[in-house]
Amino acid sequence: MARYGKETKLPPKAVLAQARTFFGPDGDLGLPIINASWNEMRFEGGGGGVEVTALPRAGELGTTDVTILSREYDLWAERFLARLSDAERSPGLLKRMLQSITGRK
């Protein structure tokens, strides 16, 4: 079992929504959701599993601590953390320019 950790500016709800999209039944891996709560989601299947926990950091509003426990899905856990990093970045220059011109977000 491997343990991964990351801090992010995304709220816990957004982290778990990303986890559901990435690991869940309709996601890249298609793993069934075994347990889901306000701060945790667990997926199992194919001889392994992934547990994602997202907790607001005490004393630091706007920071979420993300912990992933992985059995047999280590590569996917690392990819998910990279996806979280992408999700918290602002849009690129070209996308911001297009949004400015078209008035859309």
C-alpha positions as CSV (number, residue, x, y, z in Angstrom):
1,M,0.0,0.0,0.0
2,A,1.3,3.4,-0.9
3,R,0.4,6.7,0.6
4,Y,0.5,10.0,-1.3
5,G,-0.2,13.5,0.0
6,K,-0.7,17.0,-1.5
7,E,-2.0,20.3,-0.4
8,T,-4.2,22.2,-2.8
9,K,-6.2,25.4,-3.0
10,L,-9.3,23.5,-4.2
11,P,-12.0,23.0,-1.6
12,P,-12.6,19.4,-0.3
13,K,-15.8,19.0,-2.3
14,A,-14.1,19.9,-5.6
15,V,-11.2,17.4,-4.8
16,L,-13.7,14.6,-4.2
17,A,-15.7,15.5,-7.3
18,Q,-12.4,15.2,-9.3
19,A,-11.7,11.9,-7.6
20,R,-15.2,10.6,-8.6
21,T,-14.6,11.7,-12.2
22,F,-11.1,10.2,-12.4
23,F,-11.5,6.9,-10.5
24,G,-15.2,6.3,-10.4
25,P,-17.7,4.2,-12.4
26,D,-17.8,6.8,-15.2
27,G,-14.2,7.7,-15.1
28,D,-10.9,6.5,-16.5
29,L,-10.7,3.5,-14.3
30,G,-14.3,2.7,-13.8
31,L,-13.9,1.6,-10.2
32,P,-17.1,1.2,-8.1
33,I,-17.5,3.6,-5.2
34,I,-17.4,1.6,-1.9
35,N,-17.7,4.4,0.5
36,A,-18.4,8.2,0.2
37,S,-18.7,10.9,2.8
38,W,-18.2,14.6,3.0
39,N,-14.4,14.2,3.3
40,E,-13.6,10.8,1.9
41,M,-14.2,8.5,-1.1
42,R,-13.1,4.9,-1.5
43,F,-13.0,2.9,-4.7
44,E,-12.2,-0.8,-5.1
45,G,-11.9,-3.2,-7.9
46,G,-9.5,-5.3,-9.9
47,G,-7.6,-6.6,-6.9
48,G,-6.8,-3.2,-5.5
49,G,-8.3,0.1,-4.3
50,V,-7.9,3.8,-3.8
51,E,-9.0,5.9,-0.9
52,V,-9.0,9.7,-1.3
53,T,-9.4,11.9,1.8
54,A,-9.7,15.7,1.5
55,L,-9.7,17.8,4.7
56,P,-9.6,21.5,5.2
57,R,-6.3,22.5,6.9
58,A,-6.9,23.8,10.4
59,G,-5.9,27.5,10.7
60,E,-5.4,28.0,7.0
61,L,-8.6,28.8,5.2
62,G,-8.5,28.0,1.6
63,T,-6.0,25.1,1.9
64,T,-7.0,21.4,1.6
65,D,-4.9,18.5,2.6
66,V,-5.3,15.6,0.2
67,T,-4.3,12.0,1.2
68,I,-4.4,9.0,-1.2
69,L,-4.0,5.4,0.0
70,S,-3.5,3.2,-3.0
71,R,-3.3,-0.6,-3.5
72,E,-2.3,-1.6,-7.0
73,Y,-3.2,1.8,-8.4
74,D,-0.1,3.8,-7.6
75,L,0.5,5.1,-11.2
76,W,-3.1,6.3,-11.3
77,A,-2.8,8.0,-7.9
78,E,0.1,9.9,-9.1
79,R,-1.7,10.9,-12.3
80,F,-4.7,12.1,-10.2
81,L,-2.4,14.3,-8.1
82,A,-1.1,15.8,-11.3
83,R,-4.7,16.4,-12.5
84,L,-5.4,18.3,-9.2
85,S,-2.4,20.5,-9.9
86,D,-3.7,21.3,-13.4
87,A,-7.2,22.0,-12.0
88,E,-5.9,24.7,-9.6
89,R,-3.9,26.6,-12.2
90,S,-5.5,29.5,-13.9
91,P,-6.4,29.3,-17.6
92,G,-3.5,30.0,-20.0
93,L,-3.0,33.4,-21.7
94,L,-4.8,32.4,-24.9
95,K,-7.8,31.0,-23.1
96,R,-8.0,34.2,-21.0
97,M,-7.9,36.4,-24.1
98,L,-10.6,34.3,-25.8
99,Q,-12.8,34.6,-22.6
100,S,-12.2,38.3,-22.6
101,I,-13.1,38.8,-26.2
102,T,-16.2,36.5,-26.2
103,G,-17.3,37.5,-22.7
104,R,-17.6,33.9,-21.6
105,K,-16.0,32.1,-18.7
